[in-house]
Amino acid sequence: MKKSIVIDLFSGCGGLSLGFEMAGFDVKLAIDNWEDALVTYRFNHKNTATLNADLLNLDPAKVEQDFNLHEVDIIIGGPPCQGFSVAGKRIIDDDRNKLYRSFVRFVDHFKPKAFVMENVPNILSIGNGAVRDAIIHDFSALGYKVAYKVLIASDYGVPQNRRRAIFVGLLKSEFIFPKPTTEIRVTTKEAISDLPEETKNDGEGYPIRPQSEYQRLMRVNSSTLNNHQATVHTAETKRIIAMVPDGCNYKCLPKEMWSLRKVHIAWTRMDSKKPCFTIDTGHNHHFHYSFNRVPTVRESARIQSFPDDFLFIGSKGSQLKQVGNAVPPFMAKEIAKQLLKQL
Ligand SMILES: C[S@@+](CC[C@H](N)C(=O)[O-])C[C@H]1O[C@@H](n2cnc3c(N)ncnc32)[C@H](O)[C@@H]1O
């Protein structure tokens, strides 16, 4: 059977794309303006063309012509939103909304059977729901029935409580969001307990066997460990984080130490017995549940449900940002599977 054709806007390294590929879609084109992410994208999605371009001013008609994309079934993507502004029912055409507008422009041009737009959950509450209503209004005007929901990644086998607002538009029916695939949450320990404390050079073998079903799943297509370079902290940082137990934060330190770092997420350790908090783009406040260091790129990727054969390229900072930006592939896969049923 012919696979449905997808284009991914604001693709990053391709977490959303990977979920759609896992569900059996053919992602033909990924567009982003960050070359680092696209280098990783190309390495891991060998059948997808990539375009490094600023989506602010990109003409969809030219994209159609250049990539011979005469039929696009689905447009997916997460336009970054720097503070939406709304007038009445419409998202206005000012600079802050231009990337969202580009997404709408692409949907308008290609008229796909469906679109999937991902964003941060608070997009639903800005202006008492005015932005949400305006998004529904914009796509309804193009003929789509728009459904939206905040999904929690841990409901779909991802060892992370990441929440994301998902808008799905269909031409013929209303999208029914996938039900949670599991009641048992994968814990942080189940996700990463087979990965060692110290750095492993890319391509070295795993030091121990998988310790959980999830780890077995992550290793299915991989016999070596990659992207596992441990950060070496100062002796002072190690001394302080060593005082914080599994699952706790600065509040487990003596009170006089609370103001050492002036952020509310300071000195937070993952909780080995629960799904992880939202993996970020690589600051130094979130630590491993037992090692006295921040998570490696591979540990972060595991928590995002990227399998171990998905390799990240670039500096460590860039890799962490690519991982932290992504939609967890397992969550994307469930959205994609449900779309397949409904299309
Ligand atoms: C949240 S990330 C997308 C993550 C991706 N959906 C995934 O699952 O891996 C947003 C992406 O938008 C890209 N971006 C931001 N401004 C852009 C622009 N003007 N044109 C093209 N891409 C842009 C960023 O480089 C970043 O990779």
The ligand as a Tripos MOL2 file, in Angstrom:
@<TRIPOS>MOLECULE
LIG
   27    29     1     0     0
SMALL
NO_CHARGES

@<TRIPOS>ATOM
      1 C1         10.5310   22.8230   19.1470 C.3       1 LIG1
      2 S1         11.6900   22.6830   17.8700 S.3       1 LIG1
      3 C2         10.9670   21.4280   16.8690 C.3       1 LIG1
      4 C3         11.1940   20.0340   17.3400 C.3       1 LIG1
      5 C4         10.7130   18.9680   16.3950 C.3       1 LIG1
      6 N1          9.3000   19.0630   16.1180 N.3       1 LIG1
      7 C5         11.0450   17.5820   16.9140 C.2       1 LIG1
      8 O1         10.1320   16.8270   17.2630 O.co2     1 LIG1
      9 O2         12.2390   17.2290   16.9600 O.co2     1 LIG1
     10 C6         11.4140   24.0920   16.8850 C.3       1 LIG1
     11 C7         12.3030   24.2150   15.6640 C.3       1 LIG1
     12 O3         11.9240   25.3890   14.9350 O.3       1 LIG1
     13 C8         13.0670   25.8510   14.2630 C.3       1 LIG1
     14 N2         12.8530   27.2340   13.8060 N.ar      1 LIG1
     15 C9         12.7310   28.3400   14.5840 C.ar      1 LIG1
     16 N3         12.5490   29.4290   13.8110 N.ar      1 LIG1
     17 C10        12.5460   28.9990   12.5270 C.ar      1 LIG1
     18 C11        12.4010   29.6660   11.2560 C.ar      1 LIG1
     19 N4         12.2180   30.9780   11.1860 N.pl3     1 LIG1
     20 N5         12.4540   28.9180   10.1330 N.ar      1 LIG1
     21 C12        12.6520   27.5850   10.2020 C.ar      1 LIG1
     22 N6         12.7970   26.9100   11.3600 N.ar      1 LIG1
     23 C13        12.7430   27.6060   12.5130 C.ar      1 LIG1
     24 C14        14.1720   25.6930   15.3120 C.3       1 LIG1
     25 O4         15.4430   25.6780   14.6930 O.3       1 LIG1
     26 C15        13.7850   24.3700   15.9920 C.3       1 LIG1
     27 O5         14.5010   23.3070   15.4510 O.3       1 LIG1
@<TRIPOS>BOND
     1     1     2 1
     2     2     3 1
     3     2    10 1
     4     3     4 1
     5     4     5 1
     6     5     6 1
     7     5     7 1
     8     7     8 2
     9     7     9 1
    10    10    11 1
    11    11    12 1
    12    11    26 1
    13    12    13 1
    14    13    14 1
    15    13    24 1
    16    14    15 ar
    17    14    23 ar
    18    15    16 ar
    19    16    17 ar
    20    17    18 ar
    21    17    23 ar
    22    18    19 1
    23    18    20 ar
    24    20    21 ar
    25    21    22 ar
    26    22    23 ar
    27    24    25 1
    28    24    26 1
    29    26    27 1
@<TRIPOS>SUBSTRUCTURE
     1 LIG1         1 GROUP 0 **** ****
